[in-house]
Amino acid sequence: MSNTEQTLSIIKPDAVERNLVEKIKNIFVKNNLNIKDSKKLHLTKDEAAEFYKVHQSKPFYNDLCTYLSSGPIVVMILEGENAVMSYRKLMGATNPKDAEENTIRKLYGISIDKNSVHGSDSLDNASKEIRFFFKN
């Protein structure tokens, strides 16, 4: 029995700015994560604040919102076997220094903030985050 799931991926401003979108998309495809939908957009700070509302009590919240709205991002719906966990493993640790070799953050992350990608951390959050960007 297959366990096909969908998860949200965001290629963050630092990676878009460095023209890494196609390289990162290729990693998804090579790892059996199909890109079901994709769009490039530029969030306002208010939209970023709404998206990251789950983190609003944390000290890094304001910086996170400022950063996510600092330039264009690419949002995607990824689909595949156990997509949420598969993608989290592929992303690597939040801090690129701690990420395993060949993970996206190890390859392309600059810092704990500019770590190139975001991914949903649970099926529940995946469906919320997908609805946030793909309302239809």
HUCOR-V501759 format. One record per residue. N is the residue number from 1. RES is the residue in one small letter. PHI is phi in whole degrees, 0 to 359 (none if undefined). PSI is psi in radians with two decimals (999 if undefined). Layout:
n=N res=RES phi=PHI psi=PSI
n=N res=RES phi=PHI psi=PSI
This chain:
n=1 res=m phi=none psi=2.22
n=2 res=s phi=275 psi=2.66
n=3 res=n phi=240 psi=1.15
n=4 res=t phi=286 psi=2.26
n=5 res=e phi=230 psi=2.91
n=6 res=q phi=240 psi=2.55
n=7 res=t phi=219 psi=2.83
n=8 res=l phi=261 psi=2.41
n=9 res=s phi=238 psi=2.41
n=10 res=i phi=238 psi=2.20
n=11 res=i phi=269 psi=2.02
n=12 res=k phi=283 psi=2.90
n=13 res=p phi=309 psi=-0.68
n=14 res=d phi=297 psi=-0.66
n=15 res=a phi=282 psi=-0.62
n=16 res=v phi=296 psi=-0.79
n=17 res=e phi=301 psi=-0.60
n=18 res=r phi=267 psi=0.27
n=19 res=n phi=57 psi=0.75
n=20 res=l phi=260 psi=0.04
n=21 res=v phi=304 psi=-0.88
n=22 res=e phi=294 psi=-0.69
n=23 res=k phi=299 psi=-0.75
n=24 res=i phi=291 psi=-0.74
n=25 res=k phi=300 psi=-0.68
n=26 res=n phi=298 psi=-0.64
n=27 res=i phi=298 psi=-0.73
n=28 res=f phi=301 psi=-0.89
n=29 res=v phi=298 psi=-0.77
n=30 res=k phi=299 psi=-0.46
n=31 res=n phi=256 psi=0.47
n=32 res=n phi=60 psi=0.56
n=33 res=l phi=252 psi=1.95
n=34 res=n phi=277 psi=2.41
n=35 res=i phi=272 psi=1.83
n=36 res=k phi=280 psi=-0.58
n=37 res=d phi=204 psi=2.65
n=38 res=s phi=205 psi=2.44
n=39 res=k phi=206 psi=2.64
n=40 res=k phi=257 psi=2.34
n=41 res=l phi=208 psi=2.99
n=42 res=h phi=234 psi=1.92
n=43 res=l phi=285 psi=2.59
n=44 res=t phi=280 psi=2.91
n=45 res=k phi=298 psi=-0.65
n=46 res=d phi=296 psi=-0.72
n=47 res=e phi=296 psi=-0.73
n=48 res=a phi=297 psi=-0.70
n=49 res=a phi=297 psi=-0.71
n=50 res=e phi=295 psi=-0.78
n=51 res=f phi=299 psi=-0.76
n=52 res=y phi=266 psi=0.29
n=53 res=k phi=310 psi=-0.60
n=54 res=v phi=303 psi=-0.43
n=55 res=h phi=259 psi=0.15
n=56 res=q phi=297 psi=-0.33
n=57 res=s phi=273 psi=-0.13
n=58 res=k phi=273 psi=2.63
n=59 res=p phi=296 psi=-0.44
n=60 res=f phi=271 psi=0.02
n=61 res=y phi=306 psi=-0.90
n=62 res=n phi=298 psi=-0.75
n=63 res=d phi=296 psi=-0.68
n=64 res=l phi=299 psi=-0.80
n=65 res=c phi=294 psi=-0.74
n=66 res=t phi=299 psi=-0.78
n=67 res=y phi=295 psi=-0.83
n=68 res=l phi=297 psi=-0.49
n=69 res=s phi=264 psi=0.15
n=70 res=s phi=279 psi=-0.19
n=71 res=g phi=187 psi=3.12
n=72 res=p phi=298 psi=2.59
n=73 res=i phi=232 psi=2.82
n=74 res=v phi=241 psi=2.09
n=75 res=v phi=255 psi=2.46
n=76 res=m phi=219 psi=2.60
n=77 res=i phi=261 psi=2.07
n=78 res=l phi=258 psi=2.47
n=79 res=e phi=228 psi=2.42
n=80 res=g phi=173 psi=-3.11
n=81 res=e phi=301 psi=2.22
n=82 res=n phi=42 psi=0.87
n=83 res=a phi=305 psi=-0.70
n=84 res=v phi=300 psi=-0.94
n=85 res=m phi=289 psi=-0.67
n=86 res=s phi=302 psi=-0.80
n=87 res=y phi=290 psi=-0.67
n=88 res=r phi=298 psi=-0.70
n=89 res=k phi=295 psi=-0.72
n=90 res=l phi=294 psi=-0.62
n=91 res=m phi=294 psi=-0.76
n=92 res=g phi=90 psi=3.08
n=93 res=a phi=300 psi=2.65
n=94 res=t phi=307 psi=-0.75
n=95 res=n phi=271 psi=2.00
n=96 res=p phi=308 psi=-0.54
n=97 res=k phi=297 psi=-0.52
n=98 res=d phi=265 psi=-0.12
n=99 res=a phi=287 psi=2.57
n=100 res=e phi=291 psi=2.71
n=101 res=e phi=306 psi=2.55
n=102 res=n phi=65 psi=0.18
n=103 res=t phi=277 psi=2.80
n=104 res=i phi=301 psi=-0.75
n=105 res=r phi=290 psi=-0.56
n=106 res=k phi=292 psi=-0.74
n=107 res=l phi=290 psi=-0.74
n=108 res=y phi=236 psi=-0.26
n=109 res=g phi=294 psi=2.52
n=110 res=i phi=260 psi=-0.72
n=111 res=s phi=204 psi=3.12
n=112 res=i phi=299 psi=-0.54
n=113 res=d phi=276 psi=-0.86
n=114 res=k phi=267 psi=1.22
n=115 res=n phi=255 psi=0.37
n=116 res=s phi=74 psi=-0.63
n=117 res=v phi=218 psi=2.69
n=118 res=h phi=238 psi=2.55
n=119 res=g phi=217 psi=2.56
n=120 res=s phi=300 psi=2.55
n=121 res=d phi=259 psi=-0.02
n=122 res=s phi=200 psi=2.85
n=123 res=l phi=299 psi=-0.70
n=124 res=d phi=299 psi=-0.86
n=125 res=n phi=293 psi=-0.59
n=126 res=a phi=302 psi=-0.82
n=127 res=s phi=293 psi=-0.64
n=128 res=k phi=296 psi=-0.80
n=129 res=e phi=291 psi=-0.66
n=130 res=i phi=297 psi=-0.78
n=131 res=r phi=299 psi=-0.61
n=132 res=f phi=302 psi=-0.75
n=133 res=f phi=262 psi=-0.48
n=134 res=f phi=237 psi=1.32
n=135 res=k phi=293 psi=-0.36
n=136 res=n phi=284 psi=999
